[in-house]
Amino acid sequence: MSQIRLTPYIRIAWDNTLPANAKIQRRALFDYELIFVKSGELRVVIEGTEYHGVPGDMFLMKPKQHHSIEVLNGQPVRQPHLHFDLVYQPDSPTLQTSFLPMEAMSEQELKLFREDVTQQMGDPMPNHYRLRHPILFEKLFFDIIREFDNKHPYYETTATGLFLQLWALLAREHLWSADAAIATNWVQLENVKSYLNRHLDKEVTLDELSSVANLSSSYLSRLFKKTFGVGPIRYHLISRIDYAKKLIQFTDLPITQISEQSGFQSIHSFSRAFRNAEGVPPTYYRNFKSRQGNKG
């Protein structure tokens, strides 16, 4: 799943209860909405697909998606929800909530729709989540709502930080639910990643990592890449280059010694790998450090 750069703006954070038999007629939102089902049951129809919401479920409505909501079983539904932009825009503070379908909107209203940036993700996030650990999401939801209710100094900054945690959890939930193998082998993957981070002073092999994870090397390589975006050997190389870069910038160790401490067999292989990763030679960061020191 690819990353998108988020600059979220939360405009509504509300612990709302829908009365028994309530209905929200078909509409399309300008922005995004997240709904957490705290209690009760819902029928939610999004772009013609019907979902049954039960306690612990989460719904994500995206811009331009027509949807309707109906309370079931004659019982109220507590449904704390958030309205937000994933990317801040000049009109983010003044945007209102839509209650109309697109065909009933004016030309001016049609210009208010946000771009759905989740489409930029390699595996777009779905509309309905049956959460594996809903208590984690519930706590973050109510922490955000509490910030908006109390409005203590810097509440918007605090709420934004909490929202980013919530969104990251939701993205992980989607990743793991889309591939059960990731959740099943999560401990092994974390062990491999920890092993790589502890051994930045040497090269490692897939066979070595296969023993750590007790998984076949080909399966481990595919699973690691799907989980973290790069294969384990590439991840290790990037980590070693980052480690070397810190040593170059923040110590006076010779480049040759840094090369050895970063697990490279020669200064030539180190320089080649560093330039491929950073686009500049290792000496660039040492020279930059020297120039900054001279200015001081």
C-alpha positions as CSV (number, residue, x, y, z in Angstrom):
1,M,0.0,0.0,0.0
2,S,1.6,3.3,-1.0
3,Q,1.7,6.3,1.3
4,I,0.0,9.7,0.7
5,R,1.1,12.9,2.4
6,L,-1.6,14.0,4.7
7,T,-2.4,17.4,6.1
8,P,-5.8,16.7,7.6
9,Y,-8.4,19.2,8.7
10,I,-11.1,17.9,11.1
11,R,-14.3,20.1,10.8
12,I,-16.7,18.0,12.8
13,A,-16.1,15.6,15.7
14,W,-19.4,14.5,17.3
15,D,-20.6,11.8,19.5
16,N,-24.1,11.5,17.9
17,T,-27.0,9.1,18.6
18,L,-29.5,8.5,15.8
19,P,-33.0,7.9,17.2
20,A,-34.9,4.6,16.6
21,N,-36.0,4.2,12.9
22,A,-34.1,7.3,11.8
23,K,-33.1,7.5,8.1
24,I,-30.5,9.7,6.4
25,Q,-31.6,10.0,2.8
26,R,-29.3,9.4,-0.2
27,R,-26.6,12.2,-0.3
28,A,-23.1,12.8,-1.4
29,L,-20.5,14.5,0.8
30,F,-18.0,17.2,-0.2
31,D,-15.5,15.7,2.2
32,Y,-14.7,12.4,4.0
33,E,-16.7,11.0,6.9
34,L,-15.7,8.2,9.4
35,I,-18.5,6.6,11.4
36,F,-17.8,4.3,14.3
37,V,-20.8,2.1,15.4
38,K,-20.7,2.2,19.2
39,S,-24.1,0.6,19.8
40,G,-27.1,-0.4,17.7
41,E,-27.3,-1.6,14.1
42,L,-27.4,0.2,10.8
43,R,-28.2,-0.5,7.1
44,V,-25.7,1.6,5.1
45,V,-25.9,1.7,1.3
46,I,-22.8,3.2,-0.4
47,E,-22.8,3.5,-4.2
48,G,-25.5,0.8,-4.5
49,T,-23.7,-1.7,-2.1
50,E,-25.5,-2.5,1.1
51,Y,-23.7,-3.1,4.4
52,H,-24.9,-4.2,7.8
53,G,-23.2,-2.2,10.5
54,V,-22.9,-3.7,14.0
55,P,-21.1,-2.4,17.2
56,G,-17.4,-2.2,16.5
57,D,-17.8,-1.5,12.8
58,M,-16.3,1.5,11.0
59,F,-17.6,3.2,7.8
60,L,-15.6,5.4,5.5
61,M,-17.6,7.7,3.2
62,K,-15.5,9.4,0.5
63,P,-16.2,12.5,-1.5
64,K,-18.9,12.2,-4.2
65,Q,-20.0,8.7,-3.0
66,H,-23.8,8.6,-2.7
67,H,-24.9,6.9,0.5
68,S,-27.8,6.4,2.8
69,I,-28.1,5.3,6.4
70,E,-31.0,3.6,8.1
71,V,-31.3,2.6,11.8
72,L,-32.4,-1.0,12.3
73,N,-34.4,-3.0,14.9
74,G,-36.2,0.0,16.4
75,Q,-33.2,0.8,18.7
76,P,-31.1,4.0,18.7
77,V,-27.7,3.9,17.2
78,R,-24.8,5.7,18.9
79,Q,-22.4,6.6,16.1
80,P,-19.6,9.0,16.9
81,H,-18.3,10.4,13.6
82,L,-15.8,12.7,12.0
83,H,-15.9,15.0,9.0
84,F,-12.5,15.9,7.6
85,D,-10.3,16.7,4.7
86,L,-7.2,14.5,4.2
87,V,-5.4,17.4,2.6
88,Y,-5.9,20.9,3.9
89,Q,-7.4,23.4,1.4
90,P,-8.0,27.2,1.7
91,D,-11.7,26.7,2.3
92,S,-11.3,23.8,4.7
93,P,-12.4,25.9,7.7
94,T,-15.6,27.1,6.0
95,L,-16.8,24.0,4.1
96,Q,-20.3,22.9,5.2
97,T,-21.8,19.4,5.3
98,S,-23.8,18.3,2.3
99,F,-27.2,16.7,2.7
100,L,-28.1,16.5,-1.0
101,P,-27.4,14.0,-3.9
102,M,-25.2,15.4,-6.6
103,E,-28.1,15.8,-9.1
104,A,-29.8,18.3,-6.7
105,M,-26.7,20.5,-6.3
106,S,-25.9,23.8,-7.9
107,E,-22.9,24.3,-10.1
108,Q,-21.2,26.2,-7.3
109,E,-21.8,23.3,-4.9
110,L,-20.4,20.8,-7.3
111,K,-17.1,22.7,-7.2
112,L,-16.8,22.0,-3.5
113,F,-16.0,18.3,-3.8
114,R,-12.6,17.2,-2.6
115,E,-10.4,15.0,-4.7
116,D,-10.4,11.5,-3.2
117,V,-6.7,11.1,-2.5
118,T,-7.2,7.5,-1.3
119,Q,-7.3,6.6,-4.9
120,Q,-3.6,7.3,-5.0
121,M,-3.0,4.4,-2.7
122,G,-2.0,1.2,-4.3
123,D,-4.9,-0.6,-2.8
124,P,-7.7,1.9,-2.2
125,M,-9.3,1.8,1.3
126,P,-12.8,0.2,1.4
127,N,-16.0,1.7,2.8
128,H,-16.7,-0.8,5.5
129,Y,-14.5,-2.3,8.2
130,R,-15.3,-5.1,10.6
131,L,-12.5,-4.2,13.0
132,R,-10.4,-6.8,14.7
133,H,-9.6,-4.6,17.7
134,P,-12.4,-2.0,17.8
135,I,-11.5,-0.8,21.3
136,L,-8.3,0.9,19.9
137,F,-10.4,2.8,17.3
138,E,-13.1,3.7,19.9
139,K,-10.5,5.2,22.2
140,L,-9.0,7.4,19.5
141,F,-12.4,8.4,18.3
142,F,-13.5,9.6,21.7
143,D,-10.2,11.2,22.4
144,I,-10.6,13.4,19.3
145,I,-14.2,14.2,20.2
146,R,-13.1,15.1,23.7
147,E,-10.5,17.6,22.4
148,F,-13.1,19.3,20.2
149,D,-15.6,19.4,23.1
150,N,-13.1,20.8,25.7
151,K,-11.3,23.1,23.3
152,H,-8.2,23.4,25.5
153,P,-5.2,25.4,24.0
154,Y,-3.8,23.6,20.9
155,Y,-6.8,21.2,20.8
156,E,-6.7,21.3,17.0
157,T,-3.1,20.2,16.9
158,T,-3.7,17.5,19.4
159,A,-6.8,16.3,17.6
160,T,-4.9,16.2,14.3
161,G,-2.2,14.0,15.9
162,L,-4.8,11.6,17.2
163,F,-6.5,11.5,13.8
164,L,-3.2,10.6,12.1
165,Q,-2.9,7.7,14.6
166,L,-6.5,6.6,13.8
167,W,-5.9,6.8,10.0
168,A,-2.7,4.8,10.3
169,L,-4.5,2.1,12.3
170,L,-7.2,2.0,9.7
171,A,-4.7,1.7,6.8
172,R,-3.0,-1.2,8.7
173,E,-6.4,-2.8,9.4
174,H,-7.1,-2.7,5.6
175,L,-3.6,-4.1,4.8
176,W,-3.9,-7.0,7.2
177,S,-7.5,-7.8,6.3
178,A,-6.6,-7.8,2.6
179,D,-3.8,-10.3,3.2
180,A,-4.4,-12.6,6.2
181,A,-0.8,-13.9,5.8
182,I,0.6,-10.6,7.0
183,A,-1.4,-10.7,10.2
184,T,-0.6,-14.4,10.7
185,N,3.1,-13.9,10.3
186,W,3.4,-10.4,11.9
187,V,5.6,-11.6,14.7
188,Q,8.0,-13.2,12.3
189,L,8.1,-10.1,10.1
190,E,8.8,-7.9,13.2
191,N,11.6,-10.3,14.2
192,V,13.2,-10.0,10.8
193,K,13.0,-6.3,10.8
194,S,14.4,-6.1,14.3
195,Y,17.2,-8.4,13.3
196,L,18.1,-6.3,10.3
197,N,18.1,-3.1,12.4
198,R,20.5,-4.8,14.9
199,H,22.9,-5.9,12.2
200,L,23.7,-2.7,10.3
201,D,27.4,-3.5,10.5
202,K,27.3,-6.4,8.0
203,E,25.5,-7.8,5.0
204,V,22.8,-10.4,5.5
205,T,21.4,-13.1,3.2
206,L,17.9,-14.2,2.6
207,D,18.8,-17.7,3.9
208,E,19.9,-16.1,7.2
209,L,16.6,-14.2,7.4
210,S,14.7,-17.3,6.5
211,S,16.1,-19.0,9.6
212,V,15.2,-16.0,11.8
213,A,11.6,-16.1,10.5
214,N,11.3,-19.9,10.1
215,L,9.8,-19.1,6.7
216,S,11.0,-20.0,3.2
217,S,13.2,-17.2,1.7
218,S,11.0,-16.6,-1.3
219,Y,7.8,-16.4,0.8
220,L,9.5,-14.2,3.4
221,S,10.8,-11.8,0.7
222,R,7.3,-11.5,-0.9
223,L,5.6,-11.0,2.4
224,F,8.1,-8.5,3.7
225,K,7.8,-6.4,0.6
226,K,4.1,-6.4,0.7
227,T,4.1,-5.3,4.3
228,F,6.9,-2.7,4.3
229,G,7.1,-1.6,0.7
230,V,10.5,-3.0,-0.1
231,G,12.2,-6.4,0.2
232,P,14.2,-7.3,3.2
233,I,17.6,-7.0,1.6
234,R,16.7,-3.6,0.1
235,Y,15.3,-2.5,3.4
236,H,18.6,-3.5,5.1
237,L,20.7,-1.6,2.5
238,I,18.6,1.6,2.9
239,S,19.0,1.3,6.7
240,R,22.7,0.9,6.5
241,I,23.0,3.9,4.2
242,D,20.9,6.0,6.7
243,Y,23.1,4.8,9.5
244,A,26.3,5.8,7.6
245,K,24.8,9.2,6.7
246,K,24.3,9.9,10.4
247,L,27.9,8.9,11.2
248,I,29.2,11.1,8.4
249,Q,27.1,14.1,9.6
250,F,27.4,13.8,13.4
251,T,30.9,12.2,14.0
252,D,34.4,12.9,12.8
253,L,35.1,9.2,11.9
254,P,36.9,8.7,8.6
255,I,34.7,7.7,5.7
256,T,36.6,4.4,5.3
257,Q,35.9,3.5,9.0
258,I,32.2,4.5,8.5
259,S,32.1,2.2,5.4
260,E,33.4,-0.7,7.5
261,Q,30.9,0.0,10.4
262,S,28.1,0.0,7.9
263,G,29.0,-3.4,6.7
264,F,30.5,-2.7,3.3
265,Q,33.5,-4.7,2.1
266,S,35.3,-1.8,0.5
267,I,35.1,2.0,0.2
268,H,34.3,1.6,-3.5
269,S,31.2,-0.6,-2.9
270,F,30.1,1.8,-0.1
271,S,30.5,4.9,-2.3
272,R,28.7,3.2,-5.2
273,A,25.7,2.1,-3.0
274,F,25.6,5.5,-1.2
275,R,25.5,7.4,-4.5
276,N,22.8,5.1,-5.9
277,A,20.7,5.7,-2.8
278,E,21.3,9.4,-2.1
279,G,22.2,10.8,-5.5
280,V,25.4,12.3,-4.1
281,P,28.7,10.8,-2.8
282,P,29.3,10.3,1.0
283,T,31.7,13.2,1.0
284,Y,28.8,15.5,0.2
285,Y,27.5,15.3,3.8
286,R,31.0,15.6,5.3
287,N,31.7,18.7,3.2
288,F,28.3,20.1,4.0
289,K,29.0,19.6,7.7
290,S,32.3,21.4,7.3
291,R,30.7,24.4,5.5
292,Q,28.1,24.7,8.2
293,G,30.9,24.6,10.9
294,N,32.8,27.3,9.1
295,K,29.7,29.6,9.0
296,G,29.4,29.2,12.8
